[in-house]
Amino acid sequence: MKLIRAIIRPERVASVLAELSDAGFPAVTKLDVVGRGKQRGIKVGDITYDEIPKNLLMFVCEDEYKDHVVEVITRKSKTGEKGAFGDGKIFISNVEEVYTISSGEKKL
């Protein structure tokens, strides 16, 4: 199994979640986060905003669905045809074990 963490623009969250839900991936954890990438924030006049609001979405899926989930997130999160600084990042990790708290059932 894979843990997919995507940091994306807040205005892109609804379309990402809608398409993933329609594709059979309704489970998600969503967090409001702030940060900056290699662009080191945004400068407007004399003010630099280095804590830019983003959303962190976390999904767990079977290995064979990873590429599809990443493709949906990338396509629905990209700004314009070529994308832009600040569109986000996707991080993928292996999941070793999963437990359901209510039942104590182990998934893997």
TORTORMI-605231 format. One record per residue (C-alpha): residue number from 1; x, y, z. Coordinates in Angstrom, 2 decimals, always signed. Example, Ala and Ser with C-alpha at 12.3 -4.5 7.8 and 13.67 -1.06 7.14 Angstrom:
(rec 1,(+12.30,-4.50,+7.80)),
(rec 2,(+13.67,-1.06,+7.14)),
//
This chain:
(rec 1,(+0.00,+0.00,+0.00)),
(rec 2,(+1.03,+3.61,-0.57)),
(rec 3,(+0.50,+6.77,+1.43)),
(rec 4,(+0.11,+9.69,-0.96)),
(rec 5,(+0.49,+13.17,+0.48)),
(rec 6,(-0.30,+16.09,-1.79)),
(rec 7,(+0.26,+19.73,-0.90)),
(rec 8,(-1.90,+21.78,-3.27)),
(rec 9,(-3.56,+25.15,-3.68)),
(rec 10,(-6.78,+25.47,-1.63)),
(rec 11,(-8.84,+26.43,-4.67)),
(rec 12,(-7.95,+23.10,-6.35)),
(rec 13,(-9.05,+20.81,-3.49)),
(rec 14,(-12.73,+20.43,-4.44)),
(rec 15,(-12.01,+19.31,-8.00)),
(rec 16,(-9.29,+16.86,-6.89)),
(rec 17,(-11.53,+15.31,-4.24)),
(rec 18,(-14.55,+15.12,-6.56)),
(rec 19,(-12.67,+13.28,-9.30)),
(rec 20,(-10.95,+10.90,-6.89)),
(rec 21,(-14.26,+10.13,-5.19)),
(rec 22,(-15.90,+9.45,-8.57)),
(rec 23,(-12.97,+7.12,-9.40)),
(rec 24,(-13.56,+5.09,-6.23)),
(rec 25,(-11.18,+6.81,-3.82)),
(rec 26,(-13.48,+8.67,-1.39)),
(rec 27,(-11.30,+8.40,+1.75)),
(rec 28,(-9.07,+11.39,+2.44)),
(rec 29,(-7.55,+13.33,+5.31)),
(rec 30,(-7.37,+17.08,+4.65)),
(rec 31,(-5.33,+19.59,+6.64)),
(rec 32,(-4.91,+23.33,+6.27)),
(rec 33,(-1.19,+24.09,+6.17)),
(rec 34,(+1.09,+27.03,+5.40)),
(rec 35,(+4.56,+27.04,+3.95)),
(rec 36,(+6.71,+27.99,+1.05)),
(rec 37,(+8.59,+26.25,-1.71)),
(rec 38,(+11.77,+27.09,-3.53)),
(rec 39,(+10.28,+30.41,-4.63)),
(rec 40,(+10.66,+31.54,-0.97)),
(rec 41,(+7.22,+33.08,-0.78)),
(rec 42,(+5.56,+35.86,-2.70)),
(rec 43,(+6.72,+39.48,-2.71)),
(rec 44,(+4.06,+42.15,-3.17)),
(rec 45,(+5.61,+45.60,-3.09)),
(rec 46,(+7.80,+45.78,+0.02)),
(rec 47,(+6.03,+42.90,+1.77)),
(rec 48,(+7.12,+39.26,+1.46)),
(rec 49,(+4.56,+36.60,+2.27)),
(rec 50,(+6.53,+33.49,+3.12)),
(rec 51,(+3.71,+31.52,+4.73)),
(rec 52,(+1.42,+30.69,+1.85)),
(rec 53,(-1.84,+28.85,+2.60)),
(rec 54,(-2.09,+25.35,+1.11)),
(rec 55,(-3.97,+22.14,+1.80)),
(rec 56,(-2.39,+18.80,+2.59)),
(rec 57,(-4.38,+15.84,+1.31)),
(rec 58,(-3.50,+12.32,+2.44)),
(rec 59,(-4.69,+9.15,+0.73)),
(rec 60,(-3.87,+5.47,+1.21)),
(rec 61,(-4.31,+3.16,-1.77)),
(rec 62,(-3.18,-0.19,-3.08)),
(rec 63,(+0.10,-0.09,-5.01)),
(rec 64,(-1.57,-0.69,-8.38)),
(rec 65,(-3.70,+2.48,-8.05)),
(rec 66,(-0.86,+4.84,-7.11)),
(rec 67,(-0.16,+6.07,-10.65)),
(rec 68,(-3.85,+6.80,-11.29)),
(rec 69,(-4.25,+8.75,-8.04)),
(rec 70,(-1.08,+10.76,-8.76)),
(rec 71,(-2.26,+11.48,-12.32)),
(rec 72,(-5.62,+12.81,-11.08)),
(rec 73,(-4.00,+15.00,-8.41)),
(rec 74,(-1.46,+16.37,-10.88)),
(rec 75,(-4.00,+17.06,-13.63)),
(rec 76,(-6.57,+18.69,-11.35)),
(rec 77,(-4.02,+20.71,-9.33)),
(rec 78,(-1.96,+22.20,-12.16)),
(rec 79,(-2.50,+25.89,-12.89)),
(rec 80,(-2.94,+26.41,-16.61)),
(rec 81,(-1.53,+24.06,-19.22)),
(rec 82,(+2.10,+24.23,-18.11)),
(rec 83,(+1.59,+24.77,-14.39)),
(rec 84,(+3.14,+27.43,-12.19)),
(rec 85,(+5.30,+27.87,-9.11)),
(rec 86,(+3.23,+27.08,-6.06)),
(rec 87,(+1.03,+24.40,-7.64)),
(rec 88,(+2.30,+21.93,-5.04)),
(rec 89,(+4.13,+18.67,-4.43)),
(rec 90,(+3.21,+15.01,-4.12)),
(rec 91,(+5.04,+12.69,-1.72)),
(rec 92,(+4.66,+8.91,-1.78)),
(rec 93,(+5.61,+6.52,+1.03)),
(rec 94,(+5.18,+2.82,+1.64)),
(rec 95,(+2.62,+1.78,+4.27)),
(rec 96,(+3.78,-1.19,+6.33)),
(rec 97,(+0.69,-1.85,+8.44)),
(rec 98,(-2.84,-0.51,+8.83)),
(rec 99,(-5.14,-1.02,+11.82)),
(rec 100,(-8.81,-0.13,+12.17)),
(rec 101,(-9.15,+1.38,+15.63)),
(rec 102,(-12.75,+0.35,+16.27)),
(rec 103,(-12.26,-3.33,+15.46)),
(rec 104,(-8.53,-3.70,+16.01)),
(rec 105,(-8.40,-5.39,+12.61)),
(rec 106,(-5.01,-5.39,+10.87)),
(rec 107,(-5.18,-4.69,+7.12)),
(rec 108,(-1.77,-5.94,+5.98)),
//
